[in-house]
């Protein structure tokens, strides 16, 4: 069912997107402000369910690419993703009928909304990651047969590049990452152009709606003086992300973070409030692995989300700081993201982790 997204929805959507971004995906606050101004100038945005997209429609996802740490210092003007979309349309010889997120987390939940508002395009309520991942080949679109290229890149000074690596999505990522670094560490892209039929077959559905639900649930719980984590766990039960597990509660004791090869990489440590347990997080833009006293509790592609302990406000990897009091939760991913083909593309081994994927609901008991 289609629905209309307005300015009033943006705070909840940004909060929910930051949770689903698992620490990455770029700061949704920046995207929220860009979309707010676009809605004020052009009006509200129509969001389509995948079933409402015609099978022969052309859908072109749009996104931001780069290290989240860079975006804090290099804010987009808002025109870059429109430039990328128009460049790819020109290359394909056809206008897009809709745009869509490549990931539902962080600023990349907002970029397609910005494009949709500016161009009057509907935005499809689905994405290709079901969370955020750091690399472009890590898409359910690609897992199930949609090539990422040709893709277009737009820079802040009007630079454009078209990359076509055929079905080799990993090489597309490698080339695009190099160009993004040379554009200053952040760029905007249009890629994985596909038919409406391919959207229905390959996308993770209803993830913009899910982000809105997550954000609203956390806010409503705070307003009612209820535990936001408990409320969120209950809300997720009726979704494909049905299992939430509390992995750890404590205080951040150390953060090691560096911007390297176009990514924000590092580790974070935390100590439980009683001082007896130690958490370690490993991240590459997004949180990939959570261990407590060297026991693996959650691993990619399941979501590992760091929340502020009192409010459940999500904390991104670039804003993690010593002394923050946090609750770390693991959230299960949909079945579409747990197939052998999907795990080969964005499971632990794809990140060089020597761990087998075991679902978070099997590693950690519900409390």
C-alpha positions as CSV (number, residue, x, y, z in Angstrom):
1,X,0.0,0.0,0.0
2,X,1.3,3.4,-0.9
3,X,1.7,6.1,1.7
4,X,2.8,9.7,2.0
5,X,5.9,10.7,3.9
6,X,5.8,14.2,5.4
7,X,8.2,16.5,7.3
8,X,6.6,15.3,10.6
9,X,7.8,11.7,9.9
10,X,11.4,12.6,9.5
11,X,12.6,12.6,13.2
12,X,11.2,9.1,13.8
13,X,12.4,7.8,10.4
14,X,15.9,9.1,11.1
15,X,16.0,7.5,14.5
16,X,14.8,4.2,13.2
17,X,17.2,4.3,10.3
18,X,20.1,4.9,12.7
19,X,19.1,1.7,14.6
20,X,18.9,-0.3,11.4
21,X,22.2,1.1,10.2
22,X,24.0,-0.9,12.9
23,X,26.3,2.0,13.7
24,X,26.9,2.9,10.0
25,X,25.2,4.1,6.9
26,X,26.2,7.7,7.5
27,X,24.6,10.2,10.0
28,X,20.9,10.3,9.3
29,X,20.6,13.7,10.9
30,X,22.3,15.4,7.9
31,X,20.0,13.5,5.5
32,X,17.0,14.4,7.6
33,X,17.8,18.1,7.3
34,X,18.3,17.8,3.5
35,X,15.0,15.9,3.1
36,X,13.1,18.4,5.3
37,X,14.2,21.3,3.1
38,X,13.3,19.4,-0.1
39,X,9.8,18.6,1.3
40,X,9.3,22.2,2.2
41,X,10.3,23.3,-1.3
42,X,8.6,20.5,-3.3
43,X,6.0,18.8,-1.1
44,X,5.6,15.4,0.5
45,X,6.9,12.1,-0.9
46,X,5.0,9.2,-2.2
47,X,6.3,5.8,-0.9
48,X,5.2,2.7,-2.9
49,X,5.1,-0.8,-1.7
50,X,7.0,-3.2,-4.0
51,X,3.8,-4.9,-5.1
52,X,2.6,-1.5,-6.4
53,X,5.5,-1.1,-8.8
54,X,4.8,-2.2,-12.3
55,X,6.8,-5.1,-13.5
56,X,8.2,-3.2,-16.4
57,X,9.0,0.0,-14.4
58,X,12.6,1.2,-14.2
59,X,13.7,1.7,-10.6
60,X,17.1,3.3,-10.0
61,X,18.4,3.2,-6.4
62,X,20.4,6.2,-5.1
63,X,22.8,6.5,-2.3
64,X,25.8,8.2,-0.7
65,X,29.1,6.4,-0.7
66,X,32.1,6.9,1.5
67,X,33.4,6.8,5.1
68,X,30.8,8.1,7.6
69,X,33.6,10.0,9.5
70,X,34.1,12.2,6.4
71,X,30.5,13.3,6.1
72,X,30.8,15.2,9.4
73,X,33.3,17.5,7.7
74,X,32.1,17.3,4.1
75,X,28.4,17.9,4.0
76,X,26.5,17.4,0.7
77,X,24.6,20.2,-1.0
78,X,21.8,17.9,-1.9
79,X,22.2,18.0,-5.7
80,X,24.8,15.3,-6.0
81,X,22.5,12.2,-5.9
82,X,20.2,13.9,-8.4
83,X,23.2,14.4,-10.7
84,X,24.1,10.7,-10.3
85,X,20.6,9.6,-11.2
86,X,20.3,11.9,-14.2
87,X,23.7,10.7,-15.4
88,X,22.7,7.1,-15.3
89,X,19.4,7.8,-16.9
90,X,21.2,9.5,-19.8
91,X,23.5,6.5,-20.1
92,X,20.6,4.1,-20.1
93,X,18.5,6.2,-22.5
94,X,15.5,6.0,-20.2
95,X,14.0,8.0,-17.3
96,X,13.5,6.3,-13.9
97,X,9.9,5.6,-12.8
98,X,11.0,5.4,-9.1
99,X,14.0,5.4,-6.9
100,X,14.8,3.2,-3.9
101,X,17.4,2.9,-1.1
102,X,20.3,0.5,-1.5
103,X,20.3,0.2,2.3
104,X,17.8,1.1,5.0
105,X,20.3,2.4,7.5
106,X,21.6,5.9,8.3
107,X,21.8,8.7,5.7
108,X,21.2,6.2,2.9
109,X,17.6,5.8,4.0
110,X,17.3,9.6,3.4
111,X,19.1,10.0,0.1
112,X,16.4,8.4,-2.1
113,X,13.8,10.6,-0.3
114,X,15.8,13.7,-1.1
115,X,15.9,12.6,-4.8
116,X,12.2,11.7,-4.8
117,X,11.2,15.1,-3.3
118,X,13.4,17.1,-5.7
119,X,12.3,15.2,-8.8
120,X,8.8,14.2,-7.9
121,X,9.6,10.5,-8.1
122,X,8.0,7.9,-5.9
123,X,10.3,6.0,-3.5
124,X,10.0,2.2,-3.2
125,X,9.6,0.9,0.4
126,X,12.3,-1.7,0.1
127,X,16.1,-1.9,-0.1
128,X,19.0,-4.2,-0.9
129,X,20.7,-4.7,2.4
130,X,18.0,-4.8,5.1
131,X,20.5,-2.8,7.3
132,X,23.7,-1.1,6.2
133,X,26.8,-2.7,4.8
134,X,30.1,-1.0,3.9
135,X,30.6,-2.3,0.3
136,X,28.4,-2.0,-2.8
137,X,28.5,-5.7,-3.8
138,X,26.8,-6.5,-0.5
139,X,23.3,-6.3,-1.8
140,X,20.5,-8.8,-2.0
141,X,20.0,-7.3,-5.5
142,X,23.3,-8.7,-6.5
143,X,22.9,-11.9,-4.6
144,X,19.8,-12.8,-6.6
145,X,21.1,-11.8,-10.0
146,X,20.7,-8.0,-10.6
147,X,24.1,-6.4,-11.7
148,X,25.1,-3.3,-9.9
149,X,26.5,-1.7,-13.1
150,X,26.3,0.4,-15.1
151,X,26.5,2.8,-12.1
152,X,26.9,6.6,-12.0
153,X,28.9,8.7,-9.6
154,X,28.2,12.4,-8.9
155,X,30.7,14.7,-7.1
156,X,30.1,18.0,-5.3
157,X,31.7,20.0,-8.1
158,X,29.6,18.5,-10.9
159,X,32.0,15.6,-11.7
160,X,30.4,12.5,-13.1
161,X,31.6,9.0,-13.9
162,X,29.9,5.9,-15.3
163,X,31.3,2.5,-14.3
164,X,30.3,-0.6,-16.2
165,X,31.9,-3.9,-15.0
166,X,29.1,-6.1,-16.2
167,X,28.1,-8.7,-13.6
168,X,31.3,-8.1,-11.5
169,X,29.8,-6.2,-8.6
170,X,33.0,-6.5,-6.5
171,X,35.1,-4.9,-9.2
172,X,32.5,-2.2,-9.5
173,X,32.9,-1.5,-5.8
174,X,36.7,-1.4,-6.0
175,X,36.7,1.1,-8.9
176,X,33.9,3.3,-7.3
177,X,35.7,3.3,-4.0
178,X,38.9,4.6,-5.6
179,X,37.0,7.4,-7.4
180,X,35.1,8.3,-4.1
181,X,38.4,8.6,-2.3
182,X,39.7,11.0,-5.0
183,X,36.5,13.0,-4.7
184,X,37.4,13.7,-1.1
185,X,36.1,10.6,0.6
186,X,32.4,10.9,-0.1
187,X,30.3,10.8,-3.3
188,X,26.8,10.1,-4.4
189,X,25.8,7.2,-6.7
190,X,23.0,5.6,-8.7
191,X,23.3,1.9,-9.3
192,X,21.5,-1.5,-9.5
193,X,19.0,-0.1,-12.1
194,X,16.3,-2.8,-12.3
195,X,12.7,-3.6,-13.3
196,X,9.8,-3.6,-10.9
197,X,9.7,-7.4,-11.3
198,X,13.3,-7.5,-10.1
199,X,12.5,-5.3,-7.1
200,X,9.8,-7.8,-6.0
201,X,12.2,-10.7,-6.5
202,X,15.4,-9.4,-4.9
203,X,14.6,-6.5,-2.4
204,X,14.1,-6.7,1.3
205,X,10.5,-5.3,1.5
206,X,9.0,-2.6,3.8
207,X,12.2,-1.4,5.4
208,X,11.4,2.3,5.2
209,X,8.2,1.5,7.0
210,X,10.2,-0.6,9.5
211,X,12.6,2.3,10.2
212,X,9.6,4.6,10.9
213,X,8.1,2.0,13.2
214,X,11.4,1.5,15.1
215,X,11.8,5.3,15.6
216,X,8.2,5.8,16.7
217,X,8.3,2.9,19.1
218,X,11.4,4.3,20.9
219,X,10.0,7.8,21.1
220,X,6.6,6.6,22.3
221,X,8.2,4.4,25.0
222,X,10.2,7.3,26.3
223,X,7.1,9.5,26.4
224,X,5.3,6.9,28.4
225,X,8.3,6.3,30.8
226,X,8.5,2.7,29.6
227,X,11.6,0.7,28.7
228,X,12.3,1.5,25.0
229,X,14.2,-1.7,24.4
230,X,11.4,-3.8,25.8
231,X,8.9,-1.9,23.6
232,X,11.1,-2.3,20.5
233,X,11.5,-6.1,21.1
234,X,7.7,-6.4,21.2
235,X,7.3,-4.3,18.1
236,X,9.7,-6.4,16.1
237,X,8.0,-9.7,16.9
238,X,5.5,-9.1,14.0
239,X,8.2,-8.2,11.5
240,X,10.8,-10.3,9.6
241,X,13.3,-8.9,12.2
242,X,11.5,-10.7,14.9
243,X,14.2,-11.5,17.4
244,X,15.9,-8.8,19.6
245,X,18.4,-9.9,22.2
246,X,20.2,-7.6,24.8
247,X,23.8,-8.5,24.4
248,X,25.4,-6.1,27.0
249,X,24.8,-3.1,29.3
250,X,27.8,-1.0,30.4
251,X,30.1,1.9,29.8
252,X,32.3,2.5,26.8
253,X,35.9,2.2,28.0
254,X,37.9,2.6,24.7
255,X,37.4,3.4,21.0
256,X,40.0,3.0,18.3
257,X,38.9,4.4,15.0
258,X,40.6,5.3,11.7
259,X,39.6,6.3,8.2
260,X,41.3,3.9,5.9
261,X,40.8,3.0,2.2
262,X,37.5,4.8,2.2
263,X,36.1,3.2,5.3
264,X,35.8,3.9,9.0
265,X,37.5,0.9,10.7
266,X,38.1,0.1,14.3
267,X,37.2,-1.4,17.6
268,X,35.3,-0.3,20.7
269,X,35.4,-1.8,24.2
270,X,33.0,-1.5,27.0
271,X,32.9,-2.7,30.6
272,X,29.7,-3.8,32.4
273,X,28.4,-1.6,35.2
274,X,29.5,-4.1,37.8
275,X,33.0,-4.3,36.2
276,X,32.9,-8.0,35.6
277,X,32.3,-8.3,31.9
278,X,34.0,-6.8,28.9
279,X,32.4,-6.2,25.5
280,X,34.4,-5.8,22.3
281,X,32.9,-4.5,19.0
282,X,34.6,-4.7,15.6
283,X,33.4,-2.4,12.9
284,X,33.9,-1.4,9.3
285,X,31.6,1.6,9.0
286,X,29.0,-0.8,10.6
287,X,29.3,-3.1,13.6
288,X,30.3,-6.5,12.4
289,X,31.1,-8.6,15.5
290,X,30.2,-8.4,19.2
291,X,32.0,-10.5,21.8
292,X,31.7,-10.6,25.6
293,X,34.7,-12.0,27.4
294,X,35.8,-13.5,24.0
295,X,32.4,-15.3,23.4
296,X,30.8,-14.4,20.1
297,X,27.2,-13.1,20.8
298,X,26.3,-11.6,17.4
299,X,28.0,-11.5,14.0
300,X,27.2,-9.9,10.6
301,X,24.7,-10.0,8.9
302,X,22.6,-9.9,12.1
303,X,22.2,-6.3,13.4
304,X,24.5,-5.2,16.2
305,X,23.1,-1.8,17.5
306,X,24.6,0.4,20.2
307,X,21.9,2.4,22.0
308,X,22.2,5.1,24.7
309,X,21.4,3.3,27.9
310,X,18.7,5.7,29.3
311,X,16.9,6.7,26.0
312,X,17.7,4.0,23.5
313,X,18.9,6.7,21.1
314,X,21.2,4.9,18.5
315,X,24.9,5.7,18.6
316,X,26.8,5.5,15.3
317,X,30.4,4.2,15.1
318,X,31.7,7.7,14.3
319,X,30.1,9.1,17.5
320,X,31.1,6.4,19.9
321,X,33.0,8.0,22.8
322,X,34.7,7.0,26.0
323,X,32.3,7.1,29.0
324,X,29.0,6.6,27.1
325,X,26.6,4.4,29.0
326,X,25.2,2.0,26.5
327,X,22.9,-1.0,25.8
328,X,24.0,-3.2,23.0
329,X,21.4,-5.3,21.2
330,X,21.4,-7.9,18.5
331,X,18.5,-8.1,16.0
332,X,17.9,-11.0,13.6
333,X,17.8,-10.4,9.9
334,X,15.1,-11.7,7.5
335,X,15.4,-15.1,5.9
336,X,16.3,-13.5,2.5
337,X,19.6,-12.4,4.1
338,X,20.5,-15.7,5.7
339,X,20.6,-18.0,2.6
340,X,24.0,-19.6,1.7
341,X,24.2,-17.2,-1.3
342,X,23.6,-14.2,0.9
343,X,26.1,-15.3,3.5
344,X,28.7,-15.8,0.9
345,X,28.3,-12.1,-0.1
346,X,27.9,-10.4,3.3
347,X,28.4,-13.0,6.0
348,X,31.4,-13.2,8.4
349,X,33.8,-14.7,5.8
350,X,33.2,-11.8,3.4
351,X,34.7,-9.5,6.1
352,X,37.7,-11.8,6.8
353,X,36.2,-13.0,10.1
354,X,37.0,-16.5,11.2
355,X,33.5,-17.2,12.6
356,X,30.6,-19.2,11.2
357,X,27.3,-17.4,11.1
358,X,25.0,-18.5,13.9
359,X,21.7,-16.6,14.3
360,X,21.7,-14.2,17.3
361,X,18.5,-15.8,18.6
362,X,20.4,-19.1,18.9
363,X,23.5,-17.6,20.5
364,X,21.6,-15.6,23.1
365,X,18.5,-16.6,25.0
366,X,15.6,-14.2,25.4
367,X,15.2,-12.6,28.8
